[in-house]
Amino acid sequence: MNDAVRFRVAGLIAKPDAERVGEALGELQRFLSSRGVAIVAESDTARILGLASGVPLETLGRQVDFAVVVGGDGTLLGAARALAPYDVPLLGVNLGRLGFLADISPVDLVTRLREVLDGACTEERRFLLTASVIRGGEKIFEQSAVNDVVVHRSNATSMIDMVTHVDGVFLNSQRSDGLIVSTPTGSTAYALSVGGPILSPCLKALVLAPINPHALTMRPIVLDSESVIGITFRAGRNFGARVICDSVTSPNLELDDRIEIRQSGRFFRLLHPEDYDFFEILRAKLNWSSGQPA
């Protein structure tokens, strides 16, 4: 990032029940104030800091140059969805386990934030997905997702029969517990747990990964990110399904509903320290190796 870039107004977003959240926010507040950076806090975060007022997350992006998200990857996912329309870059501080998105430790908080304010950081732009549920020709549900869109059975005793098209061309039919449509960001989340591949965050690609398919030959597939995924259903015993966009759930689906999943026109911007190494995070998070390279 250009070292001439300066951030003048910081948004603060925190997970209210995270351990040590008050301590981290207090440190952030003191340091940002010492650098002359104004602070606008999300409503719940403002209460933790004892501020007189805060701003709803949905409108915070109108008032800030960048946002510091304190909590974990889940907190950052919600912030990314809300702030993507405002093109506000995000910096993640992880108070829990090592995160793929929130990658700054509270121990290094001031050092890393100083580097960011001085322009010594890197930036990624990652795309979001948009999922729509169409019923009788009308759109009854639409939501964006940073990680993935999951079509999942809602009936505990029955699989669902799905038919999938890519750009209007038939791909397959499957009987399974569901289907994950994942971004590269989400390839290290739910999709990974069902055997999907890990994608480099910079790839313009999607993963389609079936969940517990009845046919063992049904495998994950990687598609171009511009692909439009269409999903319909076939009648089955005790049909029940839902669409889940990250953590946001649709109303229960009906048999004749059609789902469309495509790349959103919006991106979210993610700030990292200059020495950020995606592969180092993979090694640590997934316990791939403990020795040094030869």
JOFENVEN-V95983 format. One record per run of one state. SS is the DSSP state (H for helix, E for strand, - for the rest). FROM is the first residue (numbers start at 1). TO is the last residue. If there is no record, write none. Layout:
ss: (SS SS)
from: (FROM FROM)
to: (TO TO)
//
This chain:
ss: (- E - H - E H - E - H - E - H - E - E H - E - E - E - E - E - E - H - H - E - E - E - E - E - E - H -)
from: (1 9 15 21 35 38 43 50 55 56 57 61 66 72 73 87 89 95 104 106 118 121 136 138 146 148 154 160 167 169 177 178 183 185 189 190 194 205 212 221 225 229 235 241 246 248 250 258 274 278 287)
to: (8 14 20 34 37 42 49 54 55 56 60 65 71 72 86 88 94 103 105 117 120 135 137 145 147 153 159 166 168 176 177 182 184 188 189 193 204 211 220 224 228 234 240 245 247 249 257 273 277 286 294)
//
